[in-house]
Amino acid sequence: MDSRADARTGRHEPGRDWRDTVSDAADLALLGILTVLAAAPVLTAGAAIGTASAAVHDWLTTGGWPPARRTLARFGRALLPGVPAVLVALAVAGLLVADLVAVATGRVPGGTVALVVTIAVAASLLGYAAAIVVEVGRAGGTGWRSAVTRAARACLDHPANWAALAGTALVVVLLGALVTPVAVPILAGYALAAVHAVARRRHVSRVELS
């Protein structure tokens, strides 16, 4: 992804070197750790993810992180609206996991074909969920209900972008299952930056063609 990409041109900032890249990596790692800690009570996960997504959006748009006061205010505003999003996400995830387990263990007929179809559906839903998180970030960390509609429209209008988000989300899930549990919070920050970068490709392309 373009580190601190300009929202209009997608070009690197001038004069950046490896120290800036290390600094960006450290910032994203810290963001992931703080997001996971804030999401630990589970019901606060929606607010934590939305606030972190808004911070990444600001970072990619302006090149700097939002002030702590603004971030805390966003988190407070997002607490109650984020609870239904968490409950829906947990229900959908539970159903998908149960379906995958049932198909993989042969308790549901269909064999390999059914397993591939189920994985494809799960990947598509992951991509859609990533699009929702990006839209929530663009709205300042709240507005999950309207983000669902905007993300659906974006995915249907730009299926290639949807597929890219699905692939990115699937890679993140696989890495989360493979890396040591201590590294999962760090991965969260990079995951947010990755889905935002993928989602921004469409906007950058529009500017370059205009």
C-alpha positions in Angstrom: 0.0 0.0 0.0 1.1 3.6 -0.5 2.3 4.9 2.8 0.4 8.0 3.7 -1.0 8.2 0.2 -2.4 11.5 -1.0 -6.2 11.0 -1.5 -6.1 12.9 -4.8 -3.1 11.6 -6.6 -2.0 8.4 -4.8 1.7 9.6 -5.0 4.3 9.2 -2.3 5.1 12.2 -0.2 8.5 13.7 -1.3 11.5 13.2 0.8 10.4 10.0 2.6 12.9 7.3 3.4 13.1 4.0 5.3 12.7 5.8 8.7 9.3 7.0 7.6 8.3 3.5 6.6 9.4 2.1 10.0 7.5 4.9 11.7 4.4 4.1 9.7 4.7 0.4 10.5 5.1 1.2 14.2 2.1 3.5 14.2 -0.1 0.8 12.5 1.1 -1.8 15.0 0.2 0.4 17.9 -3.2 1.2 16.3 -3.9 -2.5 16.0 -2.9 -3.2 19.7 -5.1 -0.3 20.9 -8.0 -1.4 18.7 -7.9 -5.0 20.1 -7.7 -3.8 23.6 -10.6 -1.4 23.1 -12.6 -4.3 21.5 -11.8 -6.8 24.3 -15.2 -6.4 26.1 -16.7 -7.6 22.7 -19.6 -5.2 22.7 -17.2 -2.3 22.3 -15.7 -3.9 19.2 -17.9 -1.9 16.8 -16.8 1.4 18.3 -13.2 0.3 18.4 -13.1 -0.8 14.8 -15.0 2.2 13.6 -12.8 4.6 15.4 -9.6 2.9 14.2 -11.0 2.9 10.7 -11.6 6.6 10.9 -8.1 7.2 12.2 -6.7 5.2 9.2 -8.8 7.2 6.8 -7.5 10.5 8.3 -3.9 9.2 8.1 -4.2 8.2 4.5 -6.0 11.5 3.6 -4.0 14.0 5.5 -0.7 12.2 6.2 -1.2 12.5 10.0 -3.1 10.8 12.8 -6.1 12.5 14.4 -5.6 14.1 17.8 -6.3 11.9 20.9 -9.2 14.0 22.0 -11.0 13.6 18.6 -10.3 9.9 18.7 -11.8 9.5 22.2 -14.8 11.6 21.2 -15.4 9.4 18.2 -15.1 6.3 20.3 -17.6 7.6 22.8 -20.1 8.5 20.1 -19.7 5.1 18.4 -20.2 3.0 21.5 -24.0 2.5 21.4 -24.4 2.5 17.6 -21.7 -0.1 17.3 -23.4 -2.7 19.5 -26.0 -3.9 16.9 -23.2 -4.1 14.3 -21.2 -6.4 16.7 -24.2 -8.6 17.4 -25.0 -9.0 13.7 -21.3 -9.7 12.8 -21.1 -12.4 15.6 -24.3 -14.1 14.4 -23.1 -14.1 10.7 -19.7 -15.3 11.7 -21.1 -18.1 13.8 -23.4 -19.3 11.0 -20.5 -19.3 8.5 -18.2 -21.2 10.8 -20.9 -23.8 11.6 -21.6 -24.2 7.9 -17.9 -24.6 7.0 -17.4 -27.1 9.7 -20.5 -29.1 8.7 -19.4 -29.2 5.0 -15.7 -29.9 5.8 -16.6 -32.8 8.1 -19.1 -34.4 5.7 -22.2 -33.8 7.9 -23.7 -31.8 5.0 -23.7 -33.4 1.6 -22.0 -31.7 -1.3 -18.3 -32.6 -0.9 -15.6 -30.5 -2.4 -18.0 -28.4 -4.5 -20.1 -27.4 -1.5 -16.9 -26.6 0.4 -15.6 -24.4 -2.4 -18.9 -22.6 -2.8 -19.1 -22.0 1.0 -15.6 -20.6 1.1 -16.4 -18.3 -1.9 -19.5 -17.0 -0.1 -17.5 -16.5 3.1 -14.8 -14.6 1.2 -17.5 -12.4 -0.5 -19.0 -11.6 2.8 -15.6 -10.8 4.2 -15.0 -8.4 1.4 -18.4 -6.8 1.9 -17.6 -6.4 5.7 -14.3 -4.8 4.8 -16.1 -2.3 2.6 -18.5 -1.5 5.4 -15.6 -0.9 7.8 -14.0 1.5 5.2 -17.3 3.4 4.8 -17.7 3.7 8.5 -14.2 5.1 8.7 -14.9 7.6 6.0 -18.0 8.7 8.1 -15.9 9.4 11.2 -16.4 6.0 12.9 -20.2 5.9 13.1 -23.1 5.3 10.8 -23.1 1.6 10.4 -26.6 1.3 9.0 -25.9 3.8 6.2 -22.5 2.3 5.6 -24.1 -1.1 4.9 -26.0 0.5 2.0 -23.1 2.5 0.7 -20.8 -0.5 0.8 -23.4 -2.7 -1.0 -23.7 -0.1 -3.7 -19.9 0.2 -4.0 -19.4 -3.6 -4.2 -22.1 -4.0 -6.8 -20.9 -1.1 -8.9 -17.3 -2.2 -8.7 -17.1 -6.0 -8.4 -13.4 -6.1 -9.1 -12.8 -3.9 -6.1 -15.1 -6.1 -4.1 -13.1 -9.1 -5.2 -9.9 -7.4 -4.2 -11.3 -6.5 -0.7 -12.5 -10.2 -0.4 -9.0 -11.4 -1.2 -7.3 -9.0 1.2 -9.7 -10.0 4.0 -9.2 -13.7 3.3 -5.4 -13.3 3.5 -5.8 -11.4 6.8 -7.9 -14.2 8.2 -5.4 -16.9 7.1 -2.5 -14.9 8.5 -4.4 -14.5 11.8 -4.8 -18.2 12.0 -1.1 -18.9 11.2 0.8 -16.2 13.2 1.4 -16.4 17.0 -1.6 -15.0 19.0 0.7 -12.2 20.3 1.0 -10.9 16.8 -2.7 -10.8 16.0 -3.3 -7.3 17.5 -0.4 -6.0 15.4 -1.9 -7.6 12.3 -5.2 -5.8 13.0 -3.7 -2.4 12.3 -2.1 -3.5 9.1 -5.4 -5.2 8.0 -7.3 -1.9 8.4 -4.7 0.0 6.4 -4.7 -2.7 3.7 -8.5 -2.6 3.2 -8.5 1.2 3.1 -5.7 1.2 0.6 -7.6 -1.4 -1.6 -10.8 0.6 -1.4 -9.0 3.8 -2.3 -7.7 2.4 -5.6 -11.0 3.2 -7.3 -10.9 6.9 -6.2 -7.3 7.3 -7.3 -8.1 5.8 -10.7 -10.9 8.3 -11.2 -8.6 11.2 -10.6 -5.9 9.9 -12.9 -8.4 9.4 -15.7 -9.9 12.8 -15.3 
